Amino acid sequence: MLKLKKNEQRRLQSGHCWIYANEIDSKATPVSSFKPGEQVLVEGSDGKKIGYALMSPTHLICARLVSRDLKRHLDKSLLVHRLKVALSLRESIFDQPCYRLVYGDSDGLPGLVIDRYFDHYVVQINHPGMEIRLEELKQAMEKVLKPESVLLRNDGKSRKAEGMESYIKPLIGEPPELVDLVENGVKFQAPISTGQKTGWFYDHRINRAAVMQHAKGKRVLDVFSYIGGWAVQAAVGGASEVWAIDSSEKALDQLLANGELNGVGDKLTALQGDAFEALKELKNQNERFDLIVLDPPALIPRRRDFKAGLSAYRRLNELAIRLLSKDGMLVSCSCSMHLPKDQLTDQLRGAAVHLDRNLQIIGFGGQGPDHPILPAVPETDYLKATFCRVTQR
């Protein structure tokens, strides 16, 4: 039993699913008495039972609700049920089995991410409560999904904060080095064991589709391009040429291979190096682009990084605006959960004013439907894409 302090159950009752250490009645139920991953029944100060939660006693978020049904705790049966519910949503939306199948708390499975590439799956576990139930998860996946292979990509930074070891290994079958996927009708191959995160970033699917519509006849620059999600789709969308910047030579090699896969390899130019320095060098070479996409990694990974990260977003967008041709378009993105959309907009405004340009926001984008948002959990809404037109004053 985990008992909460007076009135601390209100946020949970409104739909949130995280329990912070300072919300627990530590006299009645000391946090230190629980084991990592232990499943507990949560009780409000009024004695009413709220549901079952998975414990992470050394973490600020020391428990996450996994079931509000007092008759159902997390076991193989509930895992099977949650996988079926998650699968039904994706199958009703996408015409190809390539998507994020499980998005943590939003799918009722805290600390669990599953990405699907046809019959191959990549699993990332970021909570001890899921780690100790790995065998049940394996059995549930075999029953619901019948996968050809499943790879565990348990090497994320958040595992260290939970005191969990880092490793990459197969869970089912023999995962290939490269998996096939289709996004917005464009074919890709992604390196699931050596690439970033789970190999691919499905969250920007809708925003990439929008860029395809804007790219026709344009000279495009894709910054932080990884293996070409934006660049290749822009080329397929009819861009006259696409330049891509990334720090990883291996990622750029795969980007070029993905371009060849879609018959647009001749449109692609890869630049390996630091994005900030590369943008400066392009300015020195008097290069200009009609459409620039900025999709950096999280520049504000923690709250304490907010000031430095905000400054980095401002500098990045200024550097990009300097490279835009007359009436060019900028697509400025952020995956930093700690950066509100209005703050990103403010940095764009400031960058444009500083460079004596007019900025017209013509649209906003967010994460795709395979990353559903819980309205009571703002932390599940993290992705931002701002579509801007930049003109001379």
ABEGO torsion letter per residue (X at the ends): XBBBBBGAAAAAAAGBABBBAAABBAAABBAAABBBGBBBBBBBAAGBBAEBBBBBAABABABBBABABAABBBBAAAAAAAAAAAAAAAAAABABBBBBABBEAAAGBBGBBBBBBEABBBBBBABAAAAAAAAAAAAAAAAAAGBABBBBBBABAAAAAAGBBBBBBBABEBBBABBBBBBGGBBBBBBAAABBEAGBBAAAAAAAAAAAAAABGBBBBBBGAEAGAAAAAAAAAGBABBBBBBABAAAAAAAAAAAAAAGAAAABBBBBEBAAAAAAAAAAAGBBBABBBBBBBBABABAAAAAAAAAAAAAAAAAAAAABBBGBBBBBBBABAABBAAAAAAAAAAAAAAAGBBBBBAEBBBBBAABBBBAABAAABABBBBBBBBBBX
